[in-house]
Amino acid sequence: MKKIVVLTGAGMSVESGLSTFRDAGGLWENYPVQQVASHEGWEADPELVTNFYNMLRKKLLGAKPNEGHDLVAKLQEKYDVTVVTQNVDNLHEMAGSKNVIHLHGELMKVCSSNDPYNAKFVQTLDAKNSQVVPGTKAGDGSLLRPFIVFFGESVPMIEPAAAEAQKADIFIIIGTSLNVYPAAGLVQYVNSDVPVYLIDPKPVMAGGYHKVIQIQKGASDGMKELYTKLMEK
């Protein structure tokens, strides 16, 4: 069974009604990034940060996977598929994708602020229990914080993602450009003879990767075109 690795960014979830962070009207517009998505911001005002991610969870609970998410999951019928996502939503899992690596953390999880990656203190929230009361403690006595990679923190899942990229027979990028880390970094791990498909409505500079084939469409329409092609092979 051939292996497909799919790298997804913010453009993947736009059609599900989730704003991208940096575009006009995006989530950061009313909040300075450093205030709600950095370690310094967390230290300065954990209550504000906790409430910000409570608000994001409410938005996420009203969202559903779009056709792009569904088609990525359907590729599993014929291929061994690993999804590497820069998104913190769980829409890939909701659509049925089995192997998902979250580079930037997961919105529906909370963790220890002293030891974020200690699995003993990571808790998964659900629809009935999605709101964290500011001041709630983790199992080690530290404040419970969002299980999110804040700006300036290391990205521990980049190594497993790179290992998957090295094994890819087909590499697909959806909703993120080759000019943005970590997409550009992960493509460097893909073998030079592996086809790379990039789905994005905006023209993207392929950065010298001669095998990049761009489908200049949104996530759902682009995946419809590519899904048909890959299922015919």
N, C-alpha and C positions, 0 to 999 in steps of 0.2 A: 504494500500500500504506500503510495507516494505521500510525502509530508508537505503540508502547506503551513506556513507561518504567516499570520495576519497581524499587522501592526495598525492599531487604530488610535486616532486622536479626536479632538473635540468635534470635528466635522461629522464624525460618526453619529453623535447623539443629538445634533441640532434638529433633525427631523422628528425626534421624539419630544421636542419642546424644551430641551435643556440648553440654556444659553452657553455659548463659548465664553471663556473668561476674558479674552482680550479684545474681542470685536466691540464696536460701538453698541451700546445697550447690553453689553455682557455683564456677567456677575460682579466684576470688580468695579464697575462704574461708580457705585455709591460707597465703596469701601476701599481705602488704600490697601494695596496688596500686603505691604509690610505689617499692617494692623491685624489682618485676619489669616495670613498664610505664611507667617515666619515664626521661628522660635522666639525671637525678641517680642513679637506681637503677643504670642501666647503668654510669655513671662509677664508682660506689662498688664494684660487684661484678659485673664483666662475666661472670665464670664462672658465678655463680648465675643470671643472666639467660639466658645461653646454654643452660644445662641446663634451665631452665624451658621454653624454647621447643622444645628437643629433646623434652621430655616431651609438649608439646602436639602436636608433629608425629606422635609415636607414636600418640596418640589419634586424630588425623585419619586416619592411614593405615588405621585399623580401621573407619572410618566410610564409609557409602555415601549417595548422594543419596536423599532421600525422594520421595514422590509429588508433593509440592509443587514441588521442584526440577525433576522430570521434566515437569510440566505447564507450568511457566514456559518451559522449553526448547521444548515442543511448540507454544506460541503462535507460534513462528517460521514454522510452516507457512503461516500466514495473515497475520501482521503483521511489521513491522520492529520488533524488540525490542531494547532496551538494558536491561541489568540494572545497577543501581547498588547495591552492597552495602556494608554496614558490617562484614560478617563477613570474617575473614581466612582462612577455609577456601576450598578450591577446588571445593566441591560443585556450584556452578552450572556450572562448566566441565566437571566429570565427567558432569553430566546432559546436556550438549550445548549449553548456551547459548554463542553465538558472541561476543557483544559484552558484556563484563563490565567495569565500572569498580569498582575496589576503593578505597573511601575511606580505609580504615585500614591498608592494606598487605596483604601476602600471606605467610602462614605458611610456604609451601614455597619462599620466596626468602630470600636473605641478601644483604647489601650492605656497602659501606664505611661505617665509623662516622664518617669525616671528611666524606664526600660521598655520603649515602645514595641520592640520586636520579640519580647518574651511572650511566647504563646500562652503561658499560664495566665497572663493578665489581659489577653485580647478577648473582647466580648463582641458577639454579633448581635446587632439590634434587629427588630422586626417592626412591622407596621403598627402593632399594638404598643410597642415599647421603643419608639424612635427618638424620643426627646430626652436629652440628658439634663438633669437638674444641675446647674452650675454649683461647683463645690463637691460633687460626688467623687468618692475616692475609688481608686483601683484596688485590686487585691493586695498590693504591696504598700498601701497607705498613701501613695502619691495621687495627685489629681488625675481623674479620668480625662484623657484628651482624645481628639479625633485621631483615627488611625490613618493619617494623611502624611505624606512626605512634604514637610514645609519647605519653602524656598530656602536654599542654603544648606539643607540637610543632604546626606548621601542617599543614593538610590540603590538599596541593597538588592533589589530584584533585577538590576540590569545584567548581572552575571548569568543567572539562569536564562534570561531572555536572549543574551548573546549566544549561549550554548544551543538554544533552540534554533536561532537564526542560522547557525553553522550547519545544521542538519536539514535545512529546507531544500525541497526540490522545486518549490514555487514560493515566492515571497510576495505578499500583497500589502500595500499601504493604503489606508483609507482615512481621509479627513485630516491629514497632517502632511506637511511638506518635507522634502529632503533637505531643506535648509534649517530645520528645527531639530535641536537635540531633544530626545535621543534617537529620533528616526534616522538621521544621517549616520550616527554612530553604529546603529544596528545593521544598516545595509552593508557596512564594511565587513561584517562577519559572514555575509552571504557569499557562497562560492561564485566565482566570476561567470560560470556557464549557466547559472540559475536565472530564469526569467523573473523580472521584478515588475509587477503591475501596480500603478499608482492611480487611485481614484480620487479626484479632486476637481471641483468645478472651475477653479482658477488655474491658469497656466502655471506650471511648476518647473523651475530650472532643475534639470536632472543631475546637476553637479558632477558631470563626467561619467556617470554610470550608464554605459552605452546600452545596457540591456533593459533600461526602464521603458515600459510601455504605458503611456498615460491615457486613461479614460477620463475625458474632461466632463464629468457629470457628478451629481450629488451621490451620497452614499447608497441610497436605494436603487436609483436608476443605473448607477455604475456597477453595482453588484449584480443586478439583473443581467446586464450585458456579459459580465465576466463569468457569472455562474453558468450561463448557457454554454459559453465557450469551454469551460473546464469540465462540465459534465459530458460534453461530446467527446472529450479526449479518451 
